[in-house]
Amino acid sequence: MSTGKSIYFFARGQTDGRADMKNLLGGKGANLAEMTNLDIPVPPGFTITTEVCTAFYANGRRWPEGLDEEIRRNMARLEQVTGRRFGDPEKPLLVSVRSGARVSMPGMMDTILNLGLNDRTVQGLARQADERFAYDSYRRFVQMYGNVVLHVSSEEYEKLIEEVKERKGVELDTQLTAADWKELVGRFKALIQQRTGQPFPEEPEEQLFGAINAVFDSWNNPRAIRYREINKIPGDWGTAVNVQTMVFGNLGETSGTGVAFTRDPSTGKNVFYGEYLMNAQGEDVVAGIRTPQPIRTLQEAQPQAYQQLEEIRQKLEAHYRDMMDIEFTIQDGELFMLQCRSGKRTALAAVTIAVDMVKEGLIDKETAIRRVDPEQVEQLLHPMVDPGQELEVLTKGLPASPGAAVGRIVLTADDAEDWADRGERVVLVRTETSPEDIGGMNVAEGILTARGGMTSHAAVVARGMGKCCVAGAGEVRVDTTARQISVNGRVLKEGDWITLNGTTGEVYPGQAKLVEPELSGAFGELMAWADELRTLGVRTNADTPHDAEVARRFGAEGIGLCRTEHMFFGENRIVAVREMILADDEESRRKALAKLLPYQRDDFYGILKVMEGLPVTIRLLDPPLHEFLPHEEEAVDEVARETGKSPAEVRAKVESLKEFNPMLGHRGCRLGVTYPEIYEMQVQAIFEAATRLAKEGLSIHPEVMIPLVGTPEELSFLRERVEKVAREVMEKAGVQVPYKVGTMIEVPRAALVADRIAEGAEFFSFGTNDLTQMTFGFSRDDAGVFLEDYRKKGILRSDPFQTLDQEGVGQLVQMGLERGRKTRPDLKVGICGEHGGDPASVKFCHRTGLDYVSCSPYRVPVARLAAAQARVEERGTPRGDVCRALEPGGRGRDPPPGRHRRGHRGPRRAPAAGPEPHRPLPLPPGEDAVVLGQLRGAVLPLLRVRGRGGRLSLSYDAGRHRLPRGGAAPRPPGGRARGRPGPLGRRPAPGRGAGPPGGAERPGPPLLPGPTGRTGRKPGPRLPGATGHGLGGGGALRPGVCPGRRRVAAHARGATLVQAE
């Protein structure tokens, strides 16, 4: 393992870890160490690293050599610190064993409390406290261990508890006596012996090793896998294991346990928010079995502990500069912190907290932008319950996660998934949720629980997913056998409609009316900051004036894709479309098209008017004609009646239009070439609408887009006809409208010959849906059958139709961009596939140098924020954050000595003359690294080197820095200045130098000396794991001046990448 250390200890004055070691220690372990360093009361313990977990799986579920001895050594340290001994019958040391991934996965992995208890040590615990507490703790341990490690269902233990309560005539666990718990311990052990054939382990070390194994195993339990899939968490990260001294919240009425957030995780308000239970252990609060008390009442029950907790709240938030989720236990009035982590929050809370913390001076605007997940933003845009309507309130619970949900009642997670697969909207109603319900919660519109509080499993997971949730609605009775719920005698069946109001906690029968939310306040401020930063434009895909209006309200800067075929399906239009398709000659087709013309003109008029002053890209007809004709016999007869044709003629036409592979068939520009009159009608409609609006005094900017072009000749043929019709319409109207003609790049051949296609195109729009389909050879409509298996088996990291494949499809995009701009420097380039609203794809588009992305209206704010984040990432790591690039695969250590943290722009002073000391910096494919160097006395900013599948892009930012005087550096191979945009971002339009402001463009010297101290002579050692672009036969890194305002591209030929000391 790379660290050479498997275990990190934490205790006051002897803590090994810290907060920035999350990749190694997991979030829980890193933060336990950090709180200990902050002198916050934390029970001592140790963390087994995530590297041990990955080694465990790599070794066939066997521990790395020597781990058992290292665990024993750290248990001995724990004994020394606590004054207790593991397995001692008089003063036993008891521990908890918990998981801890690098990101929070609430409830998905396993926990075991009170480990170390057996028939001997329980007596020692009883002598220190009381017998009832000791045997309650013992039965909890046997129950947890039996379930998690020995795989005996928890329901079987609960059934035994219910039997004893029924026999004793009591309702609550707290009413059972020491003798009752003692009896249940024996019955639990007998159950385990019966189910497993083995006795319950009495030896504490055997218990500990079994628990550690079980936590490692829980990384790949079904619910953890499902959670990772939903949240796009890599499966190879592994989990850490935290072994920590037990403190007890169930010692009596002066003890308790709770979960709290330093701010409200639902609204983001700066109020202390949380819940607690007295005389309980930690799992009791989040399990939802008992409804806890709000944190404010702790001030009366335990004023000293509450005051200390309030101080810790302030201390943690000031230190982490984030809203934190904390877990605590009070043992006989003494407070202990068991965990802190960045709190899960709703989209509303994420935005509110980020903006408020900027105003409070805790973070800057760039950090605020980075803090909000773009995917979350969409949740703020969806409807909420209309407050103006009168609604019957069925019941009321706790508003655990805001928003609104309307759906049919389902009572199990499996049913939720089944109903959702059929296209039904569902609300999952449960007595309480458990981690096993994760799949059903993911597909549900909302979640309603009868038990549990604001920090229950349902509430925490729903907030993380952005789902509406009402928890703790105590009047609800769930009957899974009868498939119904009842509220005060009123019965609702499975499948009945129900509405949840996550803002008020109210539940309504039926389908309530929903309204659009207001997009102002903190959300408006955050988006304004994003717009100040981003350089990538954001347009929308819209086919109706309503869609265009919504998108413009959400900040769209134009329309990047208006699909004209969607307009053809209107009630009165489809008949004319079918007449056109069934026509036998051009004259008949033109007659049918003449009927469509006014409809198309009105459509374009409405859309262009809404987007006044902004560009509107209108794609001419794309899908194959057979999509407009029916295939069922009954529908064929109806079409025959509508069009005056015989059923036989309609059937013959349908048959003649059938294609074996219609997505590669007679569609797009091929229709325009075969039937030019179709495109002519559409262009006429566009310009008749545009000239009418121009006469009304509006500024209109139509862009006509030819789809599916694969050859320059196709574009040339159709462009001539577009220009001819546009000219005729504008001459007739007596008004000129500025317009552009361009094409979609969605056929791989088009990217390869983009330099020639650009001769006839004023803009490119990458249709990444079809480009992905044709590049992979996947049918988008059929790939779902196997793509899920590909993801599960690690063949594909994500669905390429959702997140752009940067290594393959992305290379075609980059190639098309470069070749197109080589011919036409002012070429405007964007993408208009589904990828335009995917944050990872948006960031790729920024880095590649596109002008804009286009996405659905509700994704526009997502793309705006993602574009701003791309710009922030390009500008370097913000102040206060650790250097992420220097640790392969993730985040996590301070900059090397000699480099200041702010901006990571290299050494503060120029080094002495002569070659700089250097060391190889290996770059595995798929990882990022940095090279920091010197540019003849001027500080060189960050040079990023990005490897993907053995290919490298290299770039550094020369903006704001004076280039050296005198002596031009050797040009890159090929004899001319050239460059490849790297991950630092966009290459601006050619023709603008990277030299000093106001000065001449001046190339710089070699970045670092080559292996021989010279440049361009002798090959250096090969870069491990990298071949292909940027590597070849000799020389060191050379900076070549790249066309553009700020970029200088570095070219490597056979160089070892080095980092200056």
Sequence and secondary structure as in RCSB ss.txt:
>XXXX:A:sequence
MSTGKSIYFFARGQTDGRADMKNLLGGKGANLAEMTNLDIPVPPGFTITTEVCTAFYANGRRWPEGLDEEIRRNM
ARLEQVTGRRFGDPEKPLLVSVRSGARVSMPGMMDTILNLGLNDRTVQGLARQADERFAYDSYRRFVQMYGNVVL
HVSSEEYEKLIEEVKERKGVELDTQLTAADWKELVGRFKALIQQRTGQPFPEEPEEQLFGAINAVFDSWNNPRAI
RYREINKIPGDWGTAVNVQTMVFGNLGETSGTGVAFTRDPSTGKNVFYGEYLMNAQGEDVVAGIRTPQPIRTLQE
AQPQAYQQLEEIRQKLEAHYRDMMDIEFTIQDGELFMLQCRSGKRTALAAVTIAVDMVKEGLIDKETAIRRVDPE
QVEQLLHPMVDPGQELEVLTKGLPASPGAAVGRIVLTADDAEDWADRGERVVLVRTETSPEDIGGMNVAEGILTA
RGGMTSHAAVVARGMGKCCVAGAGEVRVDTTARQISVNGRVLKEGDWITLNGTTGEVYPGQAKLVEPELSGAFGE
LMAWADELRTLGVRTNADTPHDAEVARRFGAEGIGLCRTEHMFFGENRIVAVREMILADDEESRRKALAKLLPYQ
RDDFYGILKVMEGLPVTIRLLDPPLHEFLPHEEEAVDEVARETGKSPAEVRAKVESLKEFNPMLGHRGCRLGVTY
PEIYEMQVQAIFEAATRLAKEGLSIHPEVMIPLVGTPEELSFLRERVEKVAREVMEKAGVQVPYKVGTMIEVPRA
ALVADRIAEGAEFFSFGTNDLTQMTFGFSRDDAGVFLEDYRKKGILRSDPFQTLDQEGVGQLVQMGLERGRKTRP
DLKVGICGEHGGDPASVKFCHRTGLDYVSCSPYRVPVARLAAAQARVEERGTPRGDVCRALEPGGRGRDPPPGRH
RRGHRGPRRAPAAGPEPHRPLPLPPGEDAVVLGQLRGAVLPLLRVRGRGGRLSLSYDAGRHRLPRGGAAPRPPGG
RARGRPGPLGRRPAPGRGAGPPGGAERPGPPLLPGPTGRTGRKPGPRLPGATGHGLGGGGALRPGVCPGRRRVAA
HARGATLVQAE
>XXXX:A:secstr
 TTS  EEEE TT     GGGHHHHHHHHHHHHHHHHTT     EEEE HHHHHHHHHTTS   TTHHHHHHHHH
HHHHHHHT BTT SSSB  EEEEEE SS  TTTS EEEEET  TTHHHHHHHHS HHHHHHHHHHHHHHHHHHTT
   HHHHHHHHHHHHHHHT  SGGG  HHHHHHHHHHHHHHHHHHHSS     HHHHHHHHHHHHHHHTTSHHHH
HHHHHHT  TTS  EEEEEE   S SSTT EEEEEESS TTT  SS EEEEEES  HHHHHHTSS  EEGGGHHH
H HHHHHHHHHHHHHHHHHH S EEEEEEEETTEEEEEEEEE    HHHHHHHHHHHHHTTSS HHHHHHHS HH
HHGGGGS EE TTS     EE EEEE SEEEEEEE SHHHHHHHHHTT  EEEEESS  GGGHHHHHHSSEEEES
S  TTSHHHHHHHHHT EEEE  TTEEEETTTTEEEETTEEEETT EEEEETTTTEEEES   EE     HHHHH
HHHHHHHH  SEEEEE SSHHHHHHHHHTT  SEEEEEGGGGGGSTTTHHHHHHHHH SSHHHHHHHHHHHHHHH
HHHHHHHHHHTTTSEEEEE   S GGGGS  SHHHHHHHHHHHT  HHHHHHHHHHH  SSGGGSS THHHHHH 
HHHHHHHHHHHHHHHHHHHHTT   EEEEEETT  SHHHHHHHHHHHHHHHHHHHHHHT     EEEEEE SHHH
HHTHHHHTTS SEEEE HHHHHHHHHT  TTTTHHHHHHHHHTTS SS TTTS  TTTHHHHHHHHHHHHHHH T
T EEEE SGGGG HHHHHHHHHHT SEEEE GGGHHHHHHHHHHHHHHHT   TTS B TTSTTS  B   TTB 
SSTT  BSS   SS   EEE    TT EEEE  EETTEE   EEEEEETTEEEEEEE TTS    S      TTS
S      TT     TT   SSTTS       SS  TTSSSSSS     TT  STT  SS   EEEE SSSSEEEE
E SS   EEE 
